[in-house]
Amino acid sequence: MLFHLIHTPYWIVLGMGVLLFLTVIFGDVSDEEVELEGDADPLEVEVELEEGISFLTILHWLGVGRAPLILLLALDFSLLGVLGWFFNVLFYTLRGSWPGVVWSGVIAIAALLLALTIGSLCSRPLGQIFAQFSEDTSRDRLLGCSGHVSSAHIPRSGTGIGQVSVLDANRNRLILPAVVPSWATVTPQHGQEILIIDRQENEYIVVAKDSLDEATWLHQQRQSQIKDSQDA
C-alpha cells in the first residue's frame, strides 16, 4: 500500500523537495535567493500599483519574499508529496479501494491547496531562522546598491510603496519595498534602473540612476562630508 503506483507523482514531488532542502543545506544558493526586506507583513503593506496588484498579493500570500525562494519551494514540494500520499492512503482506508481519476484530481487539488497554505504560514518563521545563519543580516548593506523597478512605478514617500529588484554584494537577488524622496523630480518606472540611497523604517529610499536626482544626492553627500571634516 505504501509503494502503490498511484503514489508515484507524490513520491517524485517529495523527492524534489528533499533535493531542494539538500541544496539549501550543502549547496551555494546565493543566486537563487529571493527575499523581501522589512519587518512589515507584505499583506499589510499598501502597494499602490497601476497593474498586477492581485498577482503580487497572491505571491505574498504564498510566502514569496518572506523566505529564500528555494527554501519555500522545498517546503511546498515536500508538503505536497506527503499530503498527497496521506490523502491517498486515507481514501483507501475509508473506501477500500484506490481513488479513480476524478477523486485523484480532487485529492491532488486538496493536497496542493493545503501545502501552499501551510507553506505560507511557515514562510516567515523559516525566513527568520534562515536569516540567523546569514553572514550579514544588516539591511544597511544594501545602501549604494543598484537595481531595477519591478512594480509599475516608485511613488513618493508617504503616498504609497513600490518594489525594486536588487542584487546585493553577495549576488543575492532581493525584492525590496521602496519609495523616492520627497525632493525627487523623477518617478522611476517599471524596468528603470535605480540606486538605493537610504533606508527608513520598513522601506528603502531610491532615486533613478544617472538622473538629476542622483546628481543632487551625490552633491548633498559631498556637502555633508565637507561639513563633517570641517567640524572635526
C-alpha positions in Angstrom: 0.0 0.0 0.0 2.9 2.4 0.8 4.6 1.9 -2.6 1.5 1.6 -4.8 2.0 3.1 -8.2 -0.8 5.7 -7.5 1.7 7.4 -5.2 4.3 7.8 -7.9 3.6 11.5 -8.6 3.8 12.4 -4.9 7.0 10.4 -4.3 8.5 12.3 -7.2 7.4 15.7 -5.8 8.6 14.7 -2.3 12.0 13.7 -3.8 12.2 17.1 -5.5 11.5 18.8 -2.1 14.2 16.7 -0.4 16.7 17.6 -3.1 16.0 21.3 -2.7 16.4 21.0 1.0 19.8 19.3 0.5 20.7 22.1 -1.9 19.9 24.7 0.7 22.0 22.8 3.3 25.0 21.8 1.3 24.9 24.0 -1.8 25.5 27.6 -2.8 22.1 29.1 -3.4 23.0 32.8 -3.2 22.0 33.4 -6.8 18.6 31.9 -6.3 17.6 33.6 -3.1 14.6 35.9 -3.2 13.5 37.8 0.0 11.6 40.8 0.9 13.4 43.2 3.3 11.4 44.9 6.0 9.5 43.9 9.2 6.0 44.6 7.9 3.8 41.8 6.7 3.6 42.2 2.9 -0.2 41.7 3.1 -0.4 44.7 5.5 1.7 47.0 3.2 -0.3 49.2 0.9 1.3 48.7 -2.5 -0.2 51.2 -5.0 0.4 49.8 -8.4 -1.3 50.5 -11.7 -1.4 46.9 -12.6 -0.6 43.4 -11.3 -1.6 44.1 -7.7 -3.6 40.9 -7.4 -0.7 38.8 -8.7 1.6 40.4 -6.1 -0.9 39.8 -3.4 -1.1 36.1 -4.3 2.7 35.8 -4.3 2.9 37.5 -0.9 0.2 35.1 0.5 2.2 32.1 -0.9 5.2 33.3 1.1 7.3 34.7 -1.7 9.5 37.4 -0.2 9.3 36.1 3.3 11.9 33.3 2.9 14.5 32.4 0.3 12.6 31.1 -2.7 14.5 27.8 -2.9 13.6 27.1 0.7 10.0 27.9 0.2 9.8 25.6 -2.9 11.5 22.8 -0.9 8.9 23.1 1.8 5.9 23.3 -0.6 7.1 20.3 -2.7 7.7 18.2 0.4 4.4 19.1 1.9 2.6 18.3 -1.4 4.3 14.9 -1.6 3.5 13.9 2.0 -0.1 15.2 1.9 -0.9 13.6 -1.4 0.4 10.3 -0.2 -1.5 10.7 3.1 -4.8 11.5 1.3 -4.5 8.5 -1.0 -3.9 6.2 1.9 -6.8 7.7 3.9 -9.1 7.3 0.9 -8.1 3.6 0.6 -8.6 3.1 4.3 -12.1 4.6 4.2 -13.4 3.3 0.9 -11.4 0.0 0.5 -10.2 1.0 -3.0 -7.8 3.4 -4.6 -9.3 6.7 -5.9 -10.2 6.9 -9.6 -9.5 9.7 -12.0 -12.0 12.2 -10.5 -11.1 11.5 -6.9 -7.4 11.6 -7.7 -7.9 15.1 -9.1 -9.8 16.2 -6.0 -7.1 14.8 -3.8 -4.3 16.5 -5.8 -6.1 19.9 -5.6 -6.8 19.5 -1.9 -3.2 18.5 -1.2 -1.8 21.4 -3.3 -4.0 24.0 -1.6 -3.2 22.7 1.9 0.5 22.5 1.1 0.5 26.1 -0.1 -1.4 27.3 2.9 1.0 25.5 5.4 4.0 26.8 3.4 2.6 30.4 3.6 2.2 30.1 7.4 5.7 28.7 7.8 7.4 31.0 5.4 8.1 33.9 7.9 9.5 31.7 10.8 11.6 29.8 8.2 12.9 33.1 6.8 13.8 34.3 10.3 15.6 31.0 11.2 17.4 31.2 7.9 18.5 34.8 8.5 20.2 33.7 11.7 22.7 31.8 9.7 23.4 34.6 7.3 26.8 36.2 7.5 25.4 39.7 7.1 21.9 40.4 8.2 22.3 44.2 8.3 19.9 45.9 5.9 22.3 48.9 5.7 24.5 46.7 3.5 22.1 47.5 0.6 22.8 51.2 0.6 24.6 52.2 -2.6 23.3 49.1 -4.4 21.6 49.5 -7.8 18.7 47.6 -9.2 15.6 47.8 -11.3 12.0 48.8 -10.7 9.8 45.7 -10.5 6.5 47.4 -9.8 4.6 49.8 -12.2 6.5 52.8 -10.7 8.1 54.0 -7.4 5.9 56.6 -5.6 7.0 59.4 -3.3 7.4 58.7 0.4 4.0 58.8 2.2 2.0 58.3 -1.0 2.5 54.5 -1.4 5.1 51.8 -1.8 6.7 50.3 -4.9 9.1 47.4 -5.3 12.6 47.1 -6.7 14.7 44.1 -7.6 18.3 44.5 -6.3 21.5 42.4 -6.2 23.5 42.8 -3.0 27.3 42.5 -2.6 26.9 38.7 -2.3 24.9 38.5 -5.5 21.7 37.7 -3.7 18.6 38.7 -5.6 16.3 40.8 -3.3 12.8 42.2 -3.7 12.5 45.4 -1.6 9.8 47.9 -0.7 10.9 51.3 -2.0 9.9 54.9 -2.3 11.6 58.0 -3.8 12.4 61.0 -1.5 10.0 63.9 -1.4 12.5 66.2 -3.2 12.8 63.8 -6.2 11.9 65.1 -9.6 11.9 61.8 -11.5 9.5 59.0 -10.8 11.2 55.7 -11.7 9.0 53.5 -14.0 8.9 49.7 -14.4 12.3 48.3 -15.6 14.2 51.6 -14.9 17.5 51.4 -13.1 17.6 52.8 -9.6 20.1 53.5 -6.8 19.4 52.9 -3.1 20.4 55.9 -1.1 18.8 55.5 2.3 16.5 53.4 4.5 13.7 54.5 6.7 11.6 52.1 8.9 10.4 49.3 6.5 11.2 50.9 3.2 14.2 51.9 1.1 14.7 55.3 -0.4 15.8 55.2 -4.1 16.4 57.5 -6.9 16.6 57.0 -10.7 20.1 56.1 -11.7 22.0 58.5 -14.0 19.4 61.2 -13.3 19.3 64.7 -11.9 18.1 63.2 -8.6 21.2 61.1 -8.4 23.4 64.1 -9.1 21.5 66.1 -6.4 22.0 63.3 -3.9 25.7 63.0 -4.7 26.1 66.8 -4.2 24.3 66.5 -0.8 26.7 63.7 0.2 29.8 65.7 -0.7 28.5 68.8 1.1 27.8 66.6 4.2 31.3 65.1 4.1 32.9 68.6 3.8 30.9 69.8 6.7 31.8 66.8 8.8 35.5 67.3 8.0 35.3 71.0 9.0 33.6 70.1 12.3 36.3 67.6 13.1 
